[in-house]
Amino acid sequence: MLNVAVMGCGTVGSGVVEILLGHVESIARKAGDEIRVKYILDLRELPAQWEDRHITDFSVIEQDPEVDIVVETMGGVGAALEFTRRALLAGKSVVTSNKEVVAAHGCELNRIAKEKGVCYLFEASVGGGIPIIRPLSQCLAANEILELRGILNGTTNYILTRMIRAGLSFEEALAEAQEKGYAERDPSADILGHDACRKICILSDIAFGRHISPEQVPAEGITGVTLADVDYAGAAGKKIKLLGRAVRQADGRICACVAPHLVDQADPLAGVEDVFNAIAVRGDSIGEVMFYGRGAGKLPTASAVVADVIDIASHQGHRKAMSWDEGGDDVVCSGDVLKSRWYVRGEGDLSAALGCVQSLTRADAAPAESACITEEEMTRSEAEKKLTGVKVLSLIRVLD
């Protein structure tokens, strides 16, 4: 029998407990051993049926030699990081859904796990219930990964979908997302691109083998996207999507960014709507593959956590390696290196400033307003330099 302690019994943590307690026999069959929830660590009251497992002191878990696996679903980087370190140092494997901790401290935590001969797994930290971490590290291991790109945040994808489908303003779509529980009361991590930034960093760590810190990746959210931009994108046969991207350059460095993009309606990413996520991976041998599904939610995310628990249980005595090397200034190049065509909305003569462009029109445009897509590929700084003297209202990359 393997004993599990669950730290944090909120949305995801309670889902983990429900699955572990509700599928005891099938999980035991897949894991090759019975898995028991021994402790649930949380400062809040728990349902009466779980009270016999309820504790509030982490040292109980840390000092209990019978605890084999610790599930961290607390969120944040304070206590969650401290307890994870201490659990690993105590010789216990850790499974987490905490993207913030993995993105910033995953390299260190994996090193401790290796030294102690235990596992640190985090399938649920990217894409919720979408299997991506394990396929990227194992199924695609024969490939040199050339590019990652994807819709990594369900909240922003829902907001953009409602702006496109229902004609809601950004503020109206955000309020609706909050009413439905898709957006937090403080949605800044989502709408400013920080959540997607952490996720593209984790994927890049695994794909490229070196640590990429969120501080090294420029993140631009969707707060500046307007219904005018949505209309102009539609006129060009495109949709606006918030994408996380990481592209291997010829010199081996990685160019990573998070920003809105105009995506052609024929591209599979354009069809990913509402709270769904999708991640496209391009390898030198396999070409392009895409992973699609619900990127968040109680049970989808909890199912990924439990899958990691089963993985550890079924490989007892054989550590599941999931690690990458330290990062540095030599790993990442400026996001400005990435060239693309650009969608521009502004006031002034855009074609005179940018040269050959695809002009766009929409109903109810202001007399001084114009919009276009550049024919020339250029970096952001090159585009901004050309637009000196033009009042720029929107400047968004075009995904080709």
Secondary structure, DSSP 8 states (H G I E B T S, - for coil): -EEEEEE--SHHHHHHHHHHHHSHHHHHHHHTS-EEEEEEE-SS---GGGGGGEE--HHHHHH-TTEEEEEE---SSSHHHHHHHHHHHTT-EEEE--HHHHHHHHHHHHHHHHHHT--EE-GGGTTTTS--HHIIIIITTTS-EEEEEEE--HHHHHHHHHHHHH---HHHHHHHHHHTTSS-SS-HHHHTSHHHHHHHHHHHHHHHSB---GGGS-B--STT--HHHHHHHHHTTEEEEEEEEEEE-TTS-EEEEEEEEEEETTSGGGG--TTEEEEEEEETTTEEEEEEEE---HHHHHHHHHHHHHHHHHTTTS------B---TTTEE-GGG--BEEEEEEES-HHHHHSSEEEE--TT--TTEEEEEESS-B-HHHHHHHTTTSEEEEEEEEE-
